[in-house]
Amino acid sequence: MTVMQSTPRTGTCSSGPRRHPRPDGQDRYTISEVVAHTGLTAHTLRWYERIGLMPDIDRSHTGQRRYRNRDLDWLDFVGKLRLTGMPVADMVRYAELVREGDSTYGDRRDLLETTRQDVLTRIAELQDALAVLDLKIGFYDRA
């Protein structure tokens, strides 16, 4: 079960194993470290920031991005949304709703529920396709 708190900067979500585990006690990451951790490109991270999907990244005194653990948690969640096939516009809308605060819980839930229904439909379609493949494989095994 994925859990998101009220802001994208403090949200957490459960996920599988990470590419590179976070060092104990570390809460500041360069864009290169985030690339290594998430598998996303630096271009994608900057694009997420430009479109409002990855807001308010801290900067060092020299202007370099400094990601925090909460940013990595948000990226984990965005990755899950991408896997669902949620359109980028809906992901940005969700991020906007999160930034607007707790009063948007209902709208956020509705958006996630719609996506959930789409995922269930896709799962059913894939199960049907898998059954057809299994029949064909069985045919060839018996031939």
ZIWO-V281616 format. One record per residue. N is the residue number from 1. SS is DSSP state (@ for helix, = for strand, . for the rest). NEAR is the number of other ideal C-beta (glycine too) atoms within 8 Angstrom. Layout:
n=(N & N)
ss=(SS & SS)
near=(NEAR & NEAR)
This chain:
n=(1 & 2 & 3 & 4 & 5 & 6 & 7 & 8 & 9 & 10 & 11 & 12 & 13 & 14 & 15 & 16 & 17 & 18 & 19 & 20 & 21 & 22 & 23 & 24 & 25 & 26 & 27 & 28 & 29 & 30 & 31 & 32 & 33 & 34 & 35 & 36 & 37 & 38 & 39 & 40 & 41 & 42 & 43 & 44 & 45 & 46 & 47 & 48 & 49 & 50 & 51 & 52 & 53 & 54 & 55 & 56 & 57 & 58 & 59 & 60 & 61 & 62 & 63 & 64 & 65 & 66 & 67 & 68 & 69 & 70 & 71 & 72 & 73 & 74 & 75 & 76 & 77 & 78 & 79 & 80 & 81 & 82 & 83 & 84 & 85 & 86 & 87 & 88 & 89 & 90 & 91 & 92 & 93 & 94 & 95 & 96 & 97 & 98 & 99 & 100 & 101 & 102 & 103 & 104 & 105 & 106 & 107 & 108 & 109 & 110 & 111 & 112 & 113 & 114 & 115 & 116 & 117 & 118 & 119 & 120 & 121 & 122 & 123 & 124 & 125 & 126 & 127 & 128 & 129 & 130 & 131 & 132 & 133 & 134 & 135 & 136 & 137 & 138 & 139 & 140 & 141 & 142 & 143)
ss=(. & . & . & . & . & . & . & . & . & . & . & . & . & . & . & . & . & . & . & . & . & . & . & . & . & . & . & . & = & . & @ & @ & @ & @ & @ & @ & @ & @ & . & . & . & @ & @ & @ & @ & @ & @ & @ & @ & @ & @ & . & . & . & . & . & . & = & = & . & . & . & . & . & = & = & = & . & @ & @ & @ & @ & @ & @ & @ & @ & @ & @ & @ & @ & @ & @ & @ & @ & . & . & . & @ & @ & @ & @ & @ & @ & @ & @ & @ & @ & @ & @ & @ & . & @ & @ & @ & @ & @ & @ & @ & @ & @ & @ & @ & @ & @ & @ & @ & @ & @ & @ & @ & @ & @ & @ & @ & @ & @ & @ & @ & @ & @ & @ & @ & @ & @ & @ & @ & @ & @ & @ & @ & @ & @ & .)
near=(3 & 8 & 7 & 8 & 7 & 7 & 8 & 12 & 10 & 9 & 14 & 9 & 11 & 6 & 8 & 3 & 2 & 8 & 6 & 6 & 4 & 9 & 5 & 4 & 4 & 8 & 5 & 7 & 12 & 9 & 12 & 7 & 9 & 15 & 12 & 8 & 12 & 11 & 5 & 8 & 6 & 8 & 6 & 8 & 14 & 9 & 8 & 11 & 11 & 6 & 8 & 8 & 11 & 13 & 10 & 4 & 10 & 9 & 8 & 8 & 4 & 4 & 5 & 8 & 11 & 11 & 13 & 11 & 8 & 11 & 13 & 14 & 12 & 12 & 13 & 11 & 13 & 12 & 10 & 11 & 11 & 9 & 6 & 10 & 9 & 11 & 6 & 8 & 6 & 10 & 13 & 11 & 9 & 13 & 13 & 9 & 11 & 13 & 9 & 7 & 6 & 5 & 5 & 10 & 7 & 6 & 8 & 11 & 8 & 8 & 12 & 9 & 8 & 8 & 13 & 9 & 8 & 11 & 10 & 8 & 8 & 9 & 8 & 8 & 8 & 8 & 8 & 8 & 8 & 8 & 8 & 8 & 8 & 8 & 8 & 8 & 8 & 8 & 8 & 7 & 6 & 5 & 4)
